């Protein structure tokens, strides 16, 4: 830890009705630019699962067979329903791929049974504030943390979205400071 760049004070655990399961590609697992680790610390009911190793395929049975929650995949596929129009009774489990776009788009076909889970998408909103990585997908692309925050904003209200975005924004600012870019941007 570099003194003066820590965001630990900004991380306040948030309890949500929605369970968040982050599926992180193994090549993203140890990158400092992945936001799953931050979400895992901020959201009390979040869980990070690693995928992409052929020797150890990801098993989501426990998540998908939970009778108390309906699982949905947050991903902008062709068959995705806008999250704000998705009809559901009771709490959801929000499954979110984390990785590059190339890695994320393969999640549904490579994780057993995930192709049976309904996909949901976010309405177009403000452009991403994630300046840590280059955005090659255009203004609609979001970091995983931003997408989860917006989804929770729809499902649980603006206060939850803001509470997730606060440490994320601080992480981005501190990362840019460490890289010496805060004055240039």
Buried (B, 14 or more C-beta within 10 A) or exposed (E): EEEEEEBEEBBEEBEBEBBBBBBBBBEBBEBEEBBBBBBBBBBEBBBBBBBBEEEEEBEBEEBBEEEEBBBBBBBBEEEBEEBEEBEEEEBBBBBBBBBBEEBBBBBBEBBEEBEEBBBBBBEEEEEBBBBBBEBEEEEEBBBBBBBBBBBBBBBBEEEBBEBBBBBBBBBBBBBBBEEEEEEEE
